[in-house]
Amino acid sequence: MRLLFAFLLLIHGGIHLFGFLKAYNFYQFEQLTQPISRAQGVFWLLATLLFAGTLLMYLSGATFWFVLGFITILLSQLLIFSHWGDARFGTIANLLILIPALLSWQSWRFEHQYRADVQVGIERTQAIQQDLLTEQDLQHLPAPVQRYLWYVGAVGQPKVHTFRARFKAEMRGKGQDWMQMDCEQYNFFDTDERLFFLSAKVKGLPAQGYHRYQGHEASMDVRLLSVLPVAQAEGPEMFIAETVTLFNDMCFLAPATLIDKRIQWTTVDEHTVQAAFTNKGTTIQAKLFFNEAGQLIDFESHDRYDINAMQQYRFTTPLRNYKDFGKVRLASYGEATWHYPDGPFVYGKFTLEEVMYNPGFDDYRMEKSTGMISLRAPR
């Protein structure tokens, strides 16, 4: 579909060149029966150039290609109206180009909600002092958690007040095929916000989703073509579920945050601990499992809701393939598993590609200026 749309832009833009060639008597086309002045010919040439620019922006993946596309379609249609008898069928091509442009605009609007929330968080956290995590900070933690923080290399690094992570992921519902997706999330621990955005393909069509855990609320909004609702949820059950997810993020992606005094620890044995984490008056329980090397290898909670069923089931996230991400060592692969009465069901697979701690506003602006800021569905 992508190549077909690019071909349409190329051919439709090329046809506009005919008007310029006729106006300057470079070539006469029998199909063009109406006279075209030289001044009009310049606008036909301009339309060709604008279509070429739109094509190049589209193929390069530029986020705002649709802006030039709207301008190009408007000029093209005005020229078509002025030579309706010869050019009226070009309206069909303009409509076929307008539809993807509108969908891209709507996709940008949907993602912009996420970006606006991220920007507020980035600006708010700039003034936080970046103290180093010391051995003294670990004294109240159970031995397995202390070993884990030493293993990942968190000690001696700045304390984490926010992070950005990017994943390749696969997800599915029961009886459904795996869905490939690109994911990005920002967590802000000064206010315990979790902002998670995904781009995917559903039966070949682009879809986007935004999970927002902010204040006393949590919501999920997944849309096909960024317009049609696919999955939406909010309410107290969603907040409890996402509180479990937030704590899972702390354990998996930001181990340095496990010094948080709101976590009540109980040692089960030398490789297992029980944790009770409280946020905004909601307390969730989780069990963490470690191996001999000090790696966190599994996370278990009975408090997370399966939102589709509005039922709490045992939830686990086994982790493996530890790798270095900058100055820390984290599990690069994890799975999300529901343990239903009829057996375990893996519904998510996540491969960590990048993590950045305490990103500054300069980092955010650099991403924005280089075009890295926009997420696109896997092709």
NUROTOR-357806 format. One record per residue (C-alpha): residue number from 1; residue in three letters; x, y, z. Coordinates in Angstrom, 3 decimals, always signed. Layout:
BEGIN
ATOM,num,residu,x,y,z
ATOM,NUM,ALA,X,Y,Z
...
***
This chain:
BEGIN
ATOM,num,residu,x,y,z
ATOM,1,MET,+0.000,+0.000,+0.000
ATOM,2,ARG,+2.852,+2.355,+0.788
ATOM,3,LEU,+4.460,+1.863,-2.630
ATOM,4,LEU,+1.080,+2.099,-4.355
ATOM,5,PHE,+0.398,+5.439,-2.684
ATOM,6,ALA,+3.872,+6.692,-3.629
ATOM,7,PHE,+3.221,+5.640,-7.234
ATOM,8,LEU,-0.062,+7.572,-7.197
ATOM,9,LEU,+1.738,+10.709,-6.002
ATOM,10,LEU,+4.368,+10.276,-8.716
ATOM,11,ILE,+1.926,+9.728,-11.593
ATOM,12,HIS,-0.610,+12.358,-10.507
ATOM,13,GLY,+2.147,+14.910,-9.969
ATOM,14,GLY,+3.679,+14.079,-13.346
ATOM,15,ILE,+0.364,+14.630,-15.132
ATOM,16,HIS,+0.297,+18.204,-13.820
ATOM,17,LEU,+3.465,+18.820,-15.807
ATOM,18,PHE,+1.408,+18.479,-18.999
ATOM,19,GLY,-0.267,+21.798,-18.272
ATOM,20,PHE,+3.111,+23.556,-18.073
ATOM,21,LEU,+4.361,+21.945,-21.289
ATOM,22,LYS,+1.214,+22.973,-23.170
ATOM,23,ALA,+1.282,+26.547,-21.819
ATOM,24,TYR,+4.838,+27.083,-23.111
ATOM,25,ASN,+4.289,+25.138,-26.352
ATOM,26,PHE,+6.890,+22.531,-25.468
ATOM,27,TYR,+4.399,+19.808,-26.339
ATOM,28,GLN,+0.768,+19.758,-27.345
ATOM,29,PHE,-1.523,+17.157,-25.827
ATOM,30,GLU,-4.665,+16.287,-27.774
ATOM,31,GLN,-6.461,+15.516,-24.517
ATOM,32,LEU,-6.011,+19.118,-23.345
ATOM,33,THR,-8.504,+21.038,-25.425
ATOM,34,GLN,-8.770,+24.165,-23.267
ATOM,35,PRO,-6.165,+26.940,-23.611
ATOM,36,ILE,-3.653,+27.349,-20.798
ATOM,37,SER,-1.942,+30.704,-20.313
ATOM,38,ARG,+1.723,+30.954,-19.421
ATOM,39,ALA,+0.804,+32.247,-15.982
ATOM,40,GLN,-1.423,+29.218,-15.443
ATOM,41,GLY,+1.380,+27.018,-16.747
ATOM,42,VAL,+3.622,+28.196,-13.918
ATOM,43,PHE,+1.030,+27.006,-11.379
ATOM,44,TRP,+0.770,+23.623,-13.110
ATOM,45,LEU,+4.566,+23.318,-12.816
ATOM,46,LEU,+4.399,+24.412,-9.183
ATOM,47,ALA,+1.828,+21.672,-8.495
ATOM,48,THR,+4.194,+19.109,-10.024
ATOM,49,LEU,+7.024,+20.280,-7.793
ATOM,50,LEU,+4.780,+20.223,-4.720
ATOM,51,PHE,+3.690,+16.662,-5.477
ATOM,52,ALA,+7.377,+15.728,-5.830
ATOM,53,GLY,+8.125,+17.333,-2.472
ATOM,54,THR,+5.193,+15.541,-0.859
ATOM,55,LEU,+6.431,+12.240,-2.309
ATOM,56,LEU,+9.950,+12.764,-0.961
ATOM,57,MET,+8.680,+13.723,+2.495
ATOM,58,TYR,+6.341,+10.716,+2.557
ATOM,59,LEU,+9.051,+8.243,+1.526
ATOM,60,SER,+11.526,+9.713,+4.027
ATOM,61,GLY,+9.042,+9.187,+6.853
ATOM,62,ALA,+8.746,+12.895,+7.676
ATOM,63,THR,+6.089,+13.383,+10.338
ATOM,64,PHE,+4.482,+16.453,+8.777
ATOM,65,TRP,+4.324,+15.309,+5.143
ATOM,66,PHE,+0.558,+15.763,+5.298
ATOM,67,VAL,+0.910,+19.557,+5.685
ATOM,68,LEU,+2.595,+19.871,+2.281
ATOM,69,GLY,+0.119,+17.300,+1.018
ATOM,70,PHE,-2.874,+19.475,+1.969
ATOM,71,ILE,-1.337,+22.520,+0.258
ATOM,72,THR,-0.563,+20.476,-2.862
ATOM,73,ILE,-4.058,+18.994,-3.071
ATOM,74,LEU,-5.628,+22.448,-2.682
ATOM,75,LEU,-3.560,+23.921,-5.529
ATOM,76,SER,-4.164,+20.889,-7.701
ATOM,77,GLN,-7.923,+21.030,-7.186
ATOM,78,LEU,-8.083,+24.756,-7.951
ATOM,79,LEU,-6.281,+24.089,-11.239
ATOM,80,ILE,-8.645,+21.218,-11.984
ATOM,81,PHE,-11.682,+23.449,-11.363
ATOM,82,SER,-10.254,+26.041,-13.765
ATOM,83,HIS,-9.913,+23.380,-16.489
ATOM,84,TRP,-12.756,+21.104,-15.447
ATOM,85,GLY,-13.558,+19.786,-18.890
ATOM,86,ASP,-10.065,+18.367,-19.404
ATOM,87,ALA,-8.896,+17.692,-15.862
ATOM,88,ARG,-11.994,+16.703,-13.867
ATOM,89,PHE,-10.878,+13.098,-13.352
ATOM,90,GLY,-7.892,+14.398,-11.395
ATOM,91,THR,-10.353,+15.014,-8.567
ATOM,92,ILE,-10.497,+11.264,-7.978
ATOM,93,ALA,-6.727,+11.109,-7.562
ATOM,94,ASN,-6.807,+14.080,-5.185
ATOM,95,LEU,-9.426,+12.358,-3.051
ATOM,96,LEU,-7.319,+9.187,-2.952
ATOM,97,ILE,-4.355,+11.259,-1.768
ATOM,98,LEU,-6.448,+13.276,+0.681
ATOM,99,ILE,-7.555,+10.200,+2.641
ATOM,100,PRO,-4.031,+9.098,+3.746
ATOM,101,ALA,-3.137,+12.734,+4.431
ATOM,102,LEU,-6.147,+13.095,+6.739
ATOM,103,LEU,-5.296,+9.819,+8.492
ATOM,104,SER,-1.698,+10.943,+8.994
ATOM,105,TRP,-2.926,+14.221,+10.437
ATOM,106,GLN,-5.234,+12.378,+12.828
ATOM,107,SER,-2.366,+10.058,+13.791
ATOM,108,TRP,-0.223,+13.083,+14.603
ATOM,109,ARG,-3.050,+14.606,+16.685
ATOM,110,PHE,-3.488,+11.369,+18.639
ATOM,111,GLU,+0.239,+11.014,+19.333
ATOM,112,HIS,+0.445,+14.713,+20.193
ATOM,113,GLN,-1.628,+14.055,+23.345
ATOM,114,TYR,+1.128,+11.725,+24.544
ATOM,115,ARG,+3.907,+14.112,+23.496
ATOM,116,ALA,+2.269,+17.031,+25.305
ATOM,117,ASP,+2.070,+15.018,+28.550
ATOM,118,VAL,+5.714,+13.971,+28.160
ATOM,119,GLN,+6.849,+17.534,+27.597
ATOM,120,VAL,+5.096,+18.717,+30.762
ATOM,121,GLY,+6.835,+15.962,+32.729
ATOM,122,ILE,+10.242,+16.729,+31.214
ATOM,123,GLU,+9.911,+20.433,+32.019
ATOM,124,ARG,+8.701,+19.713,+35.562
ATOM,125,THR,+11.570,+17.365,+36.452
ATOM,126,GLN,+14.440,+19.525,+35.185
ATOM,127,ALA,+15.043,+21.119,+38.588
ATOM,128,ILE,+15.309,+17.832,+40.510
ATOM,129,GLN,+18.748,+17.396,+42.053
ATOM,130,GLN,+20.528,+14.308,+40.753
ATOM,131,ASP,+22.096,+12.757,+43.826
ATOM,132,LEU,+24.018,+9.506,+43.493
ATOM,133,LEU,+22.626,+6.218,+44.753
ATOM,134,THR,+24.901,+5.082,+47.573
ATOM,135,GLU,+25.387,+1.908,+49.548
ATOM,136,GLN,+23.757,+3.679,+52.501
ATOM,137,ASP,+20.544,+4.059,+50.455
ATOM,138,LEU,+20.307,+0.266,+50.235
ATOM,139,GLN,+20.543,-0.550,+53.932
ATOM,140,HIS,+16.794,-0.978,+54.500
ATOM,141,LEU,+16.389,-3.359,+51.545
ATOM,142,PRO,+16.293,-7.165,+51.767
ATOM,143,ALA,+19.534,-8.885,+50.765
ATOM,144,PRO,+18.222,-10.191,+47.394
ATOM,145,VAL,+17.166,-6.683,+46.365
ATOM,146,GLN,+20.529,-5.239,+47.447
ATOM,147,ARG,+22.359,-7.860,+45.366
ATOM,148,TYR,+20.138,-7.000,+42.404
ATOM,149,LEU,+20.946,-3.286,+42.628
ATOM,150,TRP,+24.653,-4.048,+42.808
ATOM,151,TYR,+24.359,-6.473,+39.883
ATOM,152,VAL,+22.606,-4.005,+37.560
ATOM,153,GLY,+25.142,-1.301,+38.388
ATOM,154,ALA,+22.709,+1.168,+39.942
ATOM,155,VAL,+24.953,+1.945,+42.919
ATOM,156,GLY,+27.144,+4.960,+42.237
ATOM,157,GLN,+24.833,+6.168,+39.440
ATOM,158,PRO,+22.379,+9.090,+39.716
ATOM,159,LYS,+19.095,+8.293,+41.415
ATOM,160,VAL,+16.297,+7.843,+38.909
ATOM,161,HIS,+13.458,+10.361,+38.851
ATOM,162,THR,+12.378,+9.638,+35.285
ATOM,163,PHE,+13.223,+7.347,+32.393
ATOM,164,ARG,+12.406,+6.759,+28.765
ATOM,165,ALA,+12.333,+3.237,+27.325
ATOM,166,ARG,+11.717,+1.863,+23.848
ATOM,167,PHE,+10.668,-1.669,+22.948
ATOM,168,LYS,+9.824,-3.967,+20.114
ATOM,169,ALA,+6.808,-5.942,+21.247
ATOM,170,GLU,+4.279,-8.582,+20.290
ATOM,171,MET,+0.856,-8.786,+21.898
ATOM,172,ARG,-2.281,-10.846,+21.441
ATOM,173,GLY,-5.619,-11.647,+22.976
ATOM,174,LYS,-6.951,-15.139,+23.491
ATOM,175,GLY,-7.730,-16.717,+20.146
ATOM,176,GLN,-5.972,-13.909,+18.263
ATOM,177,ASP,-2.771,-13.678,+16.234
ATOM,178,TRP,+0.313,-11.889,+17.478
ATOM,179,MET,+0.361,-8.164,+16.776
ATOM,180,GLN,+3.743,-6.515,+16.132
ATOM,181,MET,+4.253,-3.092,+17.694
ATOM,182,ASP,+6.749,-0.386,+18.519
ATOM,183,CYS,+6.453,+1.012,+22.035
ATOM,184,GLU,+7.814,+3.981,+23.924
ATOM,185,GLN,+7.187,+5.030,+27.492
ATOM,186,TYR,+8.153,+7.749,+29.932
ATOM,187,ASN,+7.866,+7.285,+33.686
ATOM,188,PHE,+8.053,+10.254,+36.066
ATOM,189,PHE,+8.571,+9.211,+39.677
ATOM,190,ASP,+8.135,+12.632,+41.230
ATOM,191,THR,+4.401,+12.250,+40.546
ATOM,192,ASP,+4.352,+8.519,+39.670
ATOM,193,GLU,+3.222,+8.993,+36.088
ATOM,194,ARG,+3.472,+6.269,+33.478
ATOM,195,LEU,+2.934,+7.353,+29.862
ATOM,196,PHE,+3.026,+4.468,+27.373
ATOM,197,PHE,+2.503,+4.848,+23.628
ATOM,198,LEU,+2.349,+2.105,+20.993
ATOM,199,SER,+2.112,+1.915,+17.226
ATOM,200,ALA,+1.059,-1.304,+15.555
ATOM,201,LYS,-0.651,-2.936,+12.609
ATOM,202,VAL,-4.049,-4.606,+12.953
ATOM,203,LYS,-4.832,-6.752,+9.905
ATOM,204,GLY,-2.500,-4.568,+7.893
ATOM,205,LEU,-3.991,-1.277,+9.076
ATOM,206,PRO,-2.092,+1.134,+11.352
ATOM,207,ALA,-3.228,+1.440,+14.953
ATOM,208,GLN,-2.045,+3.532,+17.893
ATOM,209,GLY,-2.585,+3.263,+21.607
ATOM,210,TYR,-1.976,+5.445,+24.632
ATOM,211,HIS,-1.897,+4.097,+28.195
ATOM,212,ARG,-1.860,+6.945,+30.710
ATOM,213,TYR,-1.341,+6.518,+34.465
ATOM,214,GLN,-1.493,+10.007,+35.908
ATOM,215,GLY,-2.728,+11.436,+39.196
ATOM,216,HIS,-5.483,+9.220,+40.568
ATOM,217,GLU,-6.550,+7.940,+37.162
ATOM,218,ALA,-5.469,+5.391,+34.599
ATOM,219,SER,-6.781,+4.927,+31.076
ATOM,220,MET,-6.189,+2.960,+27.915
ATOM,221,ASP,-7.171,+4.146,+24.433
ATOM,222,VAL,-6.284,+2.054,+21.362
ATOM,223,ARG,-7.568,+3.191,+17.967
ATOM,224,LEU,-7.470,+1.771,+14.467
ATOM,225,LEU,-6.294,+4.414,+11.969
ATOM,226,SER,-6.040,+6.667,+15.060
ATOM,227,VAL,-9.811,+7.169,+14.744
ATOM,228,LEU,-11.800,+3.977,+15.343
ATOM,229,PRO,-11.792,+2.731,+18.985
ATOM,230,VAL,-10.409,-0.784,+19.348
ATOM,231,ALA,-9.905,-0.989,+23.121
ATOM,232,GLN,-10.734,+1.608,+25.750
ATOM,233,ALA,-10.760,+1.334,+29.520
ATOM,234,GLU,-10.607,+3.445,+32.660
ATOM,235,GLY,-11.863,+3.331,+36.233
ATOM,236,PRO,-10.681,+1.974,+39.605
ATOM,237,GLU,-9.857,-1.498,+38.263
ATOM,238,MET,-7.679,+0.070,+35.587
ATOM,239,PHE,-5.879,+2.165,+38.213
ATOM,240,ILE,-5.126,-0.931,+40.318
ATOM,241,ALA,-3.925,-2.828,+37.243
ATOM,242,GLU,-1.645,+0.007,+36.178
ATOM,243,THR,-0.292,+0.407,+39.714
ATOM,244,VAL,+0.949,-3.177,+39.400
ATOM,245,THR,+2.417,-2.264,+35.999
ATOM,246,LEU,+4.125,+0.819,+37.453
ATOM,247,PHE,+5.770,-1.263,+40.172
ATOM,248,ASN,+6.761,-3.851,+37.552
ATOM,249,ASP,+8.456,-1.024,+35.605
ATOM,250,MET,+10.369,-0.023,+38.732
ATOM,251,CYS,+11.634,-3.561,+39.183
ATOM,252,PHE,+12.416,-4.283,+35.525
ATOM,253,LEU,+13.390,-0.920,+33.990
ATOM,254,ALA,+14.407,+1.334,+36.887
ATOM,255,PRO,+15.813,-0.820,+39.723
ATOM,256,ALA,+17.304,+2.263,+41.391
ATOM,257,THR,+13.760,+3.325,+42.338
ATOM,258,LEU,+13.351,+0.271,+44.588
ATOM,259,ILE,+14.792,+2.318,+47.478
ATOM,260,ASP,+11.363,+4.050,+47.617
ATOM,261,LYS,+10.229,+4.076,+51.267
ATOM,262,ARG,+6.618,+3.382,+50.226
ATOM,263,ILE,+7.620,-0.188,+49.430
ATOM,264,GLN,+7.233,-2.549,+52.371
ATOM,265,TRP,+9.555,-5.544,+52.001
ATOM,266,THR,+9.327,-9.037,+53.441
ATOM,267,THR,+12.056,-11.627,+52.854
ATOM,268,VAL,+10.662,-15.020,+51.859
ATOM,269,ASP,+13.995,-16.785,+51.326
ATOM,270,GLU,+17.462,-15.956,+49.985
ATOM,271,HIS,+16.124,-15.646,+46.406
ATOM,272,THR,+12.572,-14.401,+46.967
ATOM,273,VAL,+11.004,-11.280,+48.466
ATOM,274,GLN,+7.466,-10.041,+48.931
ATOM,275,ALA,+6.709,-6.347,+48.305
ATOM,276,ALA,+3.736,-4.123,+49.095
ATOM,277,PHE,+3.764,-0.902,+47.064
ATOM,278,THR,+1.404,+1.982,+47.827
ATOM,279,ASN,+0.573,+4.878,+45.525
ATOM,280,LYS,-2.305,+7.362,+45.877
ATOM,281,GLY,-3.922,+5.208,+48.558
ATOM,282,THR,-3.819,+2.027,+46.466
ATOM,283,THR,-1.652,-0.845,+47.705
ATOM,284,ILE,-0.633,-3.782,+45.529
ATOM,285,GLN,+1.318,-6.905,+46.418
ATOM,286,ALA,+4.030,-8.548,+44.327
ATOM,287,LYS,+6.624,-11.269,+44.726
ATOM,288,LEU,+10.094,-10.942,+43.182
ATOM,289,PHE,+12.292,-13.935,+42.284
ATOM,290,PHE,+16.073,-13.716,+41.865
ATOM,291,ASN,+18.738,-16.203,+40.760
ATOM,292,GLU,+22.197,-16.911,+42.177
ATOM,293,ALA,+23.781,-14.196,+40.015
ATOM,294,GLY,+21.523,-11.554,+41.524
ATOM,295,GLN,+19.326,-11.191,+38.431
ATOM,296,LEU,+15.601,-10.561,+38.775
ATOM,297,ILE,+14.106,-13.473,+36.831
ATOM,298,ASP,+10.379,-13.207,+37.575
ATOM,299,PHE,+7.701,-10.916,+38.989
ATOM,300,GLU,+4.366,-12.180,+40.285
ATOM,301,SER,+1.224,-10.400,+41.420
ATOM,302,HIS,-2.355,-11.486,+42.068
ATOM,303,ASP,-3.663,-7.898,+42.110
ATOM,304,ARG,-3.574,-7.030,+38.412
ATOM,305,TYR,-6.886,-6.972,+36.558
ATOM,306,ASP,-7.369,-8.523,+33.156
ATOM,307,ILE,-9.313,-5.514,+31.893
ATOM,308,ASN,-11.111,-7.476,+29.173
ATOM,309,ALA,-12.578,-9.837,+31.761
ATOM,310,MET,-12.560,-7.349,+34.664
ATOM,311,GLN,-11.142,-10.170,+36.747
ATOM,312,GLN,-7.938,-10.468,+38.792
ATOM,313,TYR,-5.694,-13.363,+37.820
ATOM,314,ARG,-2.167,-14.353,+38.720
ATOM,315,PHE,+0.144,-12.215,+36.587
ATOM,316,THR,+3.835,-12.906,+35.948
ATOM,317,THR,+6.612,-11.334,+33.876
ATOM,318,PRO,+9.568,-13.732,+33.498
ATOM,319,LEU,+12.755,-11.897,+32.487
ATOM,320,ARG,+15.966,-12.993,+30.788
ATOM,321,ASN,+18.832,-12.020,+28.469
ATOM,322,TYR,+20.536,-9.406,+30.618
ATOM,323,LYS,+22.514,-6.857,+28.600
ATOM,324,ASP,+24.317,-3.593,+29.162
ATOM,325,PHE,+22.301,-0.450,+28.462
ATOM,326,GLY,+24.787,+2.331,+28.970
ATOM,327,LYS,+26.063,+2.080,+32.535
ATOM,328,VAL,+23.394,-0.353,+33.757
ATOM,329,ARG,+22.661,-3.999,+33.060
ATOM,330,LEU,+19.015,-4.924,+32.534
ATOM,331,ALA,+16.944,-7.818,+31.263
ATOM,332,SER,+16.490,-7.235,+27.535
ATOM,333,TYR,+13.557,-9.619,+27.159
ATOM,334,GLY,+10.409,-10.144,+29.164
ATOM,335,GLU,+7.025,-11.796,+28.782
ATOM,336,ALA,+3.640,-10.920,+30.232
ATOM,337,THR,+1.628,-13.962,+31.270
ATOM,338,TRP,-1.885,-14.442,+32.631
ATOM,339,HIS,-2.417,-17.613,+34.631
ATOM,340,TYR,-6.025,-18.427,+33.806
ATOM,341,PRO,-7.935,-21.319,+35.393
ATOM,342,ASP,-7.328,-23.327,+32.189
ATOM,343,GLY,-3.583,-22.640,+32.208
ATOM,344,PRO,-0.953,-19.939,+31.567
ATOM,345,PHE,-1.333,-17.658,+28.550
ATOM,346,VAL,+1.545,-15.483,+27.293
ATOM,347,TYR,-0.074,-12.369,+25.859
ATOM,348,GLY,+2.941,-10.087,+25.557
ATOM,349,LYS,+6.581,-10.342,+24.531
ATOM,350,PHE,+8.842,-7.316,+25.001
ATOM,351,THR,+12.373,-6.748,+23.732
ATOM,352,LEU,+14.032,-3.720,+25.296
ATOM,353,GLU,+15.968,-1.653,+22.749
ATOM,354,GLU,+16.867,+1.495,+24.639
ATOM,355,VAL,+16.571,+3.077,+28.057
ATOM,356,MET,+17.615,+6.577,+29.155
ATOM,357,TYR,+17.519,+7.777,+32.753
ATOM,358,ASN,+16.695,+11.342,+33.747
ATOM,359,PRO,+16.478,+12.628,+30.150
ATOM,360,GLY,+16.735,+16.390,+29.915
ATOM,361,PHE,+14.764,+18.809,+27.816
ATOM,362,ASP,+17.720,+19.052,+25.426
ATOM,363,ASP,+17.457,+15.291,+24.806
ATOM,364,TYR,+13.752,+15.674,+24.113
ATOM,365,ARG,+14.253,+18.604,+21.729
ATOM,366,MET,+17.028,+16.756,+19.903
ATOM,367,GLU,+14.703,+13.823,+19.266
ATOM,368,LYS,+12.021,+16.192,+18.050
ATOM,369,SER,+14.339,+18.055,+15.664
ATOM,370,THR,+15.811,+14.872,+14.170
ATOM,371,GLY,+12.429,+13.243,+13.621
ATOM,372,MET,+13.135,+10.448,+16.125
ATOM,373,ILE,+10.195,+11.629,+18.160
ATOM,374,SER,+7.526,+10.026,+15.998
ATOM,375,LEU,+6.547,+6.399,+16.452
ATOM,376,ARG,+5.453,+4.433,+13.432
ATOM,377,ALA,+3.810,+1.068,+13.140
ATOM,378,PRO,+6.047,-1.845,+12.077
ATOM,379,ARG,+6.097,-2.377,+8.333
***
